């Protein structure tokens, strides 16, 4: 067999074989099982656990600051009033972050109250941090401890019914997030994810040159084809509820060149199932459990 033919066969094999991706261990809201969610201490401890990517949620304040929060309001479940009092459950939505300045938001304690669903979570007084503060802290901590520079996965907490009520329109929302990461030179290490296709569509169109990645979050059972048709393009990452992951979905994502990174797998048995199926990463409240399962 001549050398040219051998070279062509090797090239064909390389181009047809699916690319082997580094496994992406993502700490959900930092490491929510151990530390207050979406907090700077939680993000730094997640780095100590060996996460590749810090996963977090972004919302917008009245003065157009990008801060970390899963709910667009101050949750009664784990936040306390500035004076230490309880937030009544029936009034929590009146503490609408989009109607409050960041200075007002920062006065609330969202880490001292015991979390009813995460009893092992460490308790400490923390406020909801600005996205920029989180990035600055994570970058400095990685340098100081000799760790690789972290990746960031930022969810825009956006929905059509929330437009103008809990957040700005998708174009403005994604623009504020994109500017926050661009100004800190981490856009090339950042993914923007959302359940709302509008955020990803607007972001890709306007900020595609920044090097951002795009991830579609999925919790419905409509299937891959329907969800991608709704989005209108093939994202870098497909992130379904972990219970939706099957061998067929893994293969479909590989065929399309998408990474498959399910959320939020916490139980050891489910983590092992996903690893055996060959997912490209896992988002977990307990990244240490994922790391332990991978080491076996």
ChimeraX attribute file (.defattr): number of C-alpha atoms within 10 A of each C-alpha:
attribute: neighborCount
match mode: 1-to-1
recipient: residues
	/A:1	5
	/A:2	6
	/A:3	8
	/A:4	9
	/A:5	10
	/A:6	11
	/A:7	11
	/A:8	11
	/A:9	12
	/A:10	12
	/A:11	11
	/A:12	11
	/A:13	11
	/A:14	11
	/A:15	10
	/A:16	9
	/A:17	10
	/A:18	13
	/A:19	10
	/A:20	8
	/A:21	10
	/A:22	9
	/A:23	16
	/A:24	18
	/A:25	23
	/A:26	32
	/A:27	32
	/A:28	30
	/A:29	28
	/A:30	32
	/A:31	32
	/A:32	24
	/A:33	24
	/A:34	20
	/A:35	25
	/A:36	30
	/A:37	27
	/A:38	31
	/A:39	25
	/A:40	25
	/A:41	18
	/A:42	24
	/A:43	30
	/A:44	21
	/A:45	17
	/A:46	29
	/A:47	25
	/A:48	14
	/A:49	18
	/A:50	17
	/A:51	27
	/A:52	21
	/A:53	26
	/A:54	28
	/A:55	28
	/A:56	28
	/A:57	25
	/A:58	24
	/A:59	28
	/A:60	28
	/A:61	23
	/A:62	17
	/A:63	12
	/A:64	17
	/A:65	19
	/A:66	22
	/A:67	25
	/A:68	29
	/A:69	27
	/A:70	18
	/A:71	15
	/A:72	24
	/A:73	20
	/A:74	26
	/A:75	20
	/A:76	19
	/A:77	17
	/A:78	18
	/A:79	25
	/A:80	23
	/A:81	16
	/A:82	14
	/A:83	9
	/A:84	12
	/A:85	11
	/A:86	14
	/A:87	18
	/A:88	13
	/A:89	11
	/A:90	8
	/A:91	12
	/A:92	15
	/A:93	17
	/A:94	10
	/A:95	16
	/A:96	19
	/A:97	24
	/A:98	22
	/A:99	19
	/A:100	17
	/A:101	15
	/A:102	21
	/A:103	10
	/A:104	13
	/A:105	23
	/A:106	17
	/A:107	15
	/A:108	20
	/A:109	22
	/A:110	29
	/A:111	23
	/A:112	18
	/A:113	19
	/A:114	18
	/A:115	19
	/A:116	10
	/A:117	9
	/A:118	14
	/A:119	11
	/A:120	13
	/A:121	20
	/A:122	17
	/A:123	16
	/A:124	15
	/A:125	13
	/A:126	20
	/A:127	21
	/A:128	23
	/A:129	18
	/A:130	23
	/A:131	25
	/A:132	18
	/A:133	13
	/A:134	21
	/A:135	21
	/A:136	12
	/A:137	15
	/A:138	24
	/A:139	19
	/A:140	13
	/A:141	18
	/A:142	16
	/A:143	11
	/A:144	9
	/A:145	10
	/A:146	9
	/A:147	13
	/A:148	12
	/A:149	17
	/A:150	20
	/A:151	22
	/A:152	22
	/A:153	23
	/A:154	24
	/A:155	27
	/A:156	26
	/A:157	24
	/A:158	24
	/A:159	18
	/A:160	12
	/A:161	9
	/A:162	13
	/A:163	13
	/A:164	10
	/A:165	14
	/A:166	23
	/A:167	26
	/A:168	21
	/A:169	17
	/A:170	23
	/A:171	16
	/A:172	16
	/A:173	23
	/A:174	26
	/A:175	15
	/A:176	18
	/A:177	24
	/A:178	21
	/A:179	15
	/A:180	19
	/A:181	21
	/A:182	17
	/A:183	10
	/A:184	12
	/A:185	12
	/A:186	20
	/A:187	23
	/A:188	15
	/A:189	16
	/A:190	24
	/A:191	22
	/A:192	27
	/A:193	26
	/A:194	22
	/A:195	21
	/A:196	19
	/A:197	22
	/A:198	19
	/A:199	27
	/A:200	26
	/A:201	18
	/A:202	17
	/A:203	23
	/A:204	20
	/A:205	10
	/A:206	14
	/A:207	16
	/A:208	12
	/A:209	10
	/A:210	17
	/A:211	15
	/A:212	20
	/A:213	20
	/A:214	24
	/A:215	26
	/A:216	24
	/A:217	21
	/A:218	21
	/A:219	14
	/A:220	12
	/A:221	11
	/A:222	9
	/A:223	13
	/A:224	16
	/A:225	10
	/A:226	11
	/A:227	19
	/A:228	15
	/A:229	10
	/A:230	11
	/A:231	18
	/A:232	12
	/A:233	13
	/A:234	17
	/A:235	21
	/A:236	18
	/A:237	22
	/A:238	22
	/A:239	27
	/A:240	24
	/A:241	17
	/A:242	21
	/A:243	13
	/A:244	15
	/A:245	19
	/A:246	15
	/A:247	12
	/A:248	10
	/A:249	18
	/A:250	19
	/A:251	16
	/A:252	15
	/A:253	19
	/A:254	18
	/A:255	11
	/A:256	12
	/A:257	15
	/A:258	18
	/A:259	21
	/A:260	25
	/A:261	27
	/A:262	25
	/A:263	23
	/A:264	20
	/A:265	23
	/A:266	20
	/A:267	13
	/A:268	13
	/A:269	11
	/A:270	14
	/A:271	21
	/A:272	17
	/A:273	14
	/A:274	22
	/A:275	17
	/A:276	11
	/A:277	15
	/A:278	15
	/A:279	24
	/A:280	22
	/A:281	23
	/A:282	26
	/A:283	29
	/A:284	27
	/A:285	27
	/A:286	23
	/A:287	28
	/A:288	21
	/A:289	18
	/A:290	27
	/A:291	15
	/A:292	10
	/A:293	14
	/A:294	13
	/A:295	7
	/A:296	6
